[in-house]
Amino acid sequence: MTPLPGSLGTGAVFGWRLDHERFRSTWDSGEGAFKLGARWNSKGVRAVYASVDPSTAILEVAVHKGFRTLDTVPHILTSFEVSDPASIQVATIEDVPNPAWLRPGIPSAGQQQFGDSLLASHPFVLLPSTVSLHSWNLIFDPGAATGLYEMRLQEHFALDTRLHPPAA
């Protein structure tokens, strides 16, 4: 696995998100996950999904939207800093009760309840990425994490055009 960021206690921990430009100001609302539910939260539970490096954040969005959309629709890359790395709960592959939860697919009710429990108990949760088990996703409930993070950067995202080449 990618080493944990900042050794979780000896340095800064940053989270990264890639959002459609219209969500620039609401990047940390957790509204989409609240309305629909997601891999680690049930419908009705707020969760902001991020990664600890920009490459994983980009892949997490690309797996759902595709490179065509990332090439043609304006997106914003956001970085935020977690002020207290000790507020992050690390859930490793071994901590996840069902290994199938770390494979692509529709999340189960058990998986969402597991995530709900983690989010209810910890301001931030680090979990292996399903897109790359060697990378980390950082998930948080924006209400529970209020005052524990600060946005550091927002910039227009530009996809490397080689990822969406012209048809041959």
Secondary structure in CASP SS format (residue, H / E / C, confidence):
PFRMAT SS
TARGET T0000
AUTHOR 0000-0000-0000
METHOD secondary structure of the structure
MODEL  1
M C 1.00
T C 1.00
P C 1.00
L C 1.00
P H 1.00
G H 1.00
S H 1.00
L H 1.00
G C 1.00
T C 1.00
G C 1.00
A C 1.00
V E 1.00
F E 1.00
G E 1.00
W E 1.00
R E 1.00
L E 1.00
D E 1.00
H E 1.00
E H 1.00
R H 1.00
F H 1.00
R H 1.00
S H 1.00
T H 1.00
W C 1.00
D C 1.00
S C 1.00
G C 1.00
E H 1.00
G H 1.00
A H 1.00
F H 1.00
K H 1.00
L H 1.00
G C 1.00
A E 1.00
R C 1.00
W C 1.00
N E 1.00
S C 1.00
K C 1.00
G C 1.00
V C 1.00
R C 1.00
A C 1.00
V E 1.00
Y E 1.00
A E 1.00
S E 1.00
V C 1.00
D C 1.00
P H 1.00
S H 1.00
T H 1.00
A H 1.00
I H 1.00
L H 1.00
E H 1.00
V H 1.00
A H 1.00
V H 1.00
H H 1.00
K H 1.00
G C 1.00
F H 1.00
R H 1.00
T H 1.00
L H 1.00
D H 1.00
T H 1.00
V C 1.00
P C 1.00
H E 1.00
I E 1.00
L E 1.00
T E 1.00
S E 1.00
F E 1.00
E E 1.00
V E 1.00
S C 1.00
D C 1.00
P H 1.00
A H 1.00
S H 1.00
I E 1.00
Q E 1.00
V E 1.00
A C 1.00
T C 1.00
I H 1.00
E H 1.00
D H 1.00
V C 1.00
P C 1.00
N C 1.00
P H 1.00
A H 1.00
W H 1.00
L H 1.00
R C 1.00
P C 1.00
G C 1.00
I C 1.00
P C 1.00
S C 1.00
A H 1.00
G H 1.00
Q H 1.00
Q H 1.00
Q H 1.00
F H 1.00
G H 1.00
D H 1.00
S H 1.00
L H 1.00
L H 1.00
A H 1.00
S H 1.00
H C 1.00
P C 1.00
F E 1.00
V E 1.00
L E 1.00
L E 1.00
P E 1.00
S C 1.00
T C 1.00
V C 1.00
S C 1.00
L C 1.00
H C 1.00
S C 1.00
W E 1.00
N E 1.00
L E 1.00
I E 1.00
F E 1.00
D C 1.00
P C 1.00
G C 1.00
A C 1.00
A C 1.00
T C 1.00
G C 1.00
L C 1.00
Y E 1.00
E E 1.00
M E 1.00
R E 1.00
L E 1.00
Q E 1.00
E E 1.00
H E 1.00
F C 1.00
A C 1.00
L C 1.00
D C 1.00
T H 1.00
R H 1.00
L H 1.00
H C 1.00
P C 1.00
P C 1.00
A C 1.00
A C 1.00
END
